[in-house]
Amino acid sequence: MRMSSSFATTPVPPYYTVIFSSQRSAGDKGYGAMAERMVELATQQPGFLGAESARGGDGFGITVSYWDSLEAIAAWKAHLEHQVAQAKGQAQWYAHYELRVAKVERAYGKSPD
């Protein structure tokens, strides 16, 4: 997924996060267009709170999406168009990936001055 470089705005915890770490395979093969569509689609899903994403020049990337419940995460995973993207990711876009789901219990940071 390609996201803006800005931080996601999340509510006061608790909420949930999906951490998707991936190593891209060579070549685009339609990845860019699908990634943009998945961002568009994810933002329309009930329970979606936001996301942050970065990818290095070596093809390694991390996308962190935030959700209000485990049910919202399960619904996103089961979404038909997202399932197509998942299958293509496994078959052609990712050489390796790891997905982790976690509950955010506490969150804090420093705002820009």
C-alpha positions as CSV (number, residue, x, y, z in Angstrom):
1,M,0.0,0.0,0.0
2,R,1.2,3.5,-0.7
3,M,0.2,6.0,1.9
4,S,0.9,9.6,2.4
5,S,4.0,10.4,4.5
6,S,1.9,11.8,7.3
7,F,1.1,10.2,10.6
8,A,-2.3,8.5,11.1
9,T,-4.7,10.2,13.5
10,T,-5.8,7.6,16.0
11,P,-8.2,7.7,19.0
12,V,-7.3,7.2,22.6
13,P,-6.4,3.5,23.1
14,P,-7.4,0.8,23.1
15,Y,-7.6,0.0,19.4
16,Y,-6.0,-2.5,17.1
17,T,-3.2,-2.5,14.5
18,V,-2.2,-4.7,11.6
19,I,1.5,-4.5,10.9
20,F,2.4,-5.7,7.4
21,S,6.1,-6.1,6.6
22,S,7.0,-7.1,3.1
23,Q,9.8,-7.6,0.6
24,R,8.7,-6.8,-2.9
25,S,9.5,-9.0,-5.9
26,A,11.1,-7.4,-8.9
27,G,8.8,-5.4,-11.3
28,D,5.6,-3.6,-10.8
29,K,3.2,-6.1,-12.5
30,G,0.2,-3.9,-11.6
31,Y,1.2,-3.5,-7.9
32,G,1.1,0.3,-7.9
33,A,-2.5,0.5,-9.2
34,M,-3.7,-2.2,-6.9
35,A,-2.0,-0.6,-3.9
36,E,-3.7,2.7,-4.6
37,R,-7.0,0.9,-4.9
38,M,-6.5,-0.9,-1.6
39,V,-5.8,2.4,0.2
40,E,-9.0,3.9,-1.3
41,L,-11.0,0.8,-0.4
42,A,-9.6,0.5,3.2
43,T,-10.5,4.1,4.0
44,Q,-14.1,3.2,3.2
45,Q,-14.3,0.2,5.6
46,P,-16.2,0.4,8.9
47,G,-13.7,0.5,11.8
48,F,-10.7,1.8,9.7
49,L,-8.9,4.5,11.7
50,G,-5.9,5.2,9.5
51,A,-2.6,3.9,8.2
52,E,1.1,4.7,7.8
53,S,3.4,3.2,5.3
54,A,7.0,3.3,4.1
55,R,9.1,1.4,1.5
56,G,12.9,1.5,1.1
57,G,14.8,1.5,-2.2
58,D,15.6,-2.2,-1.6
59,G,11.9,-3.1,-1.7
60,F,11.4,-3.7,2.0
61,G,8.3,-2.0,3.3
62,I,6.1,-1.7,6.4
63,T,2.5,-0.7,6.4
64,V,0.7,-0.2,9.7
65,S,-3.1,0.1,9.6
66,Y,-5.2,1.0,12.6
67,W,-8.7,-0.5,13.4
68,D,-11.3,-0.1,16.1
69,S,-11.9,-3.8,16.5
70,L,-10.8,-7.3,15.6
71,E,-14.1,-7.7,13.8
72,A,-13.3,-4.8,11.5
73,I,-9.9,-6.4,10.7
74,A,-11.5,-9.7,9.9
75,A,-14.1,-8.0,7.7
76,W,-11.3,-6.2,5.8
77,K,-9.3,-9.5,5.4
78,A,-12.5,-11.1,4.0
79,H,-13.4,-8.3,1.6
80,L,-13.6,-9.8,-1.9
81,E,-11.5,-7.2,-3.7
82,H,-8.9,-7.3,-0.9
83,Q,-8.8,-11.1,-1.2
84,V,-7.9,-10.7,-4.9
85,A,-5.0,-8.3,-3.9
86,Q,-3.9,-10.8,-1.2
87,A,-3.8,-13.6,-3.8
88,K,-1.8,-11.5,-6.3
89,G,0.6,-10.5,-3.5
90,Q,1.3,-14.1,-2.6
91,A,1.7,-15.1,-6.2
92,Q,3.7,-12.3,-7.7
93,W,4.3,-9.1,-5.7
94,Y,6.0,-10.3,-2.5
95,A,9.1,-12.4,-2.1
96,H,8.4,-12.5,1.6
97,Y,5.9,-11.0,4.0
98,E,4.9,-11.1,7.7
99,L,1.6,-9.9,9.1
100,R,1.0,-9.2,12.8
101,V,-2.1,-8.1,14.6
102,A,-1.8,-6.3,17.9
103,K,-3.8,-4.4,20.4
104,V,-2.6,-0.9,21.2
105,E,-2.9,-0.4,24.9
106,R,-1.0,2.9,25.1
107,A,0.1,5.6,22.7
108,Y,2.1,8.8,23.0
109,G,4.4,10.9,21.0
110,K,5.8,14.4,20.3
111,S,3.8,16.8,18.1
112,P,5.6,19.1,15.7
113,D,6.4,22.5,17.2
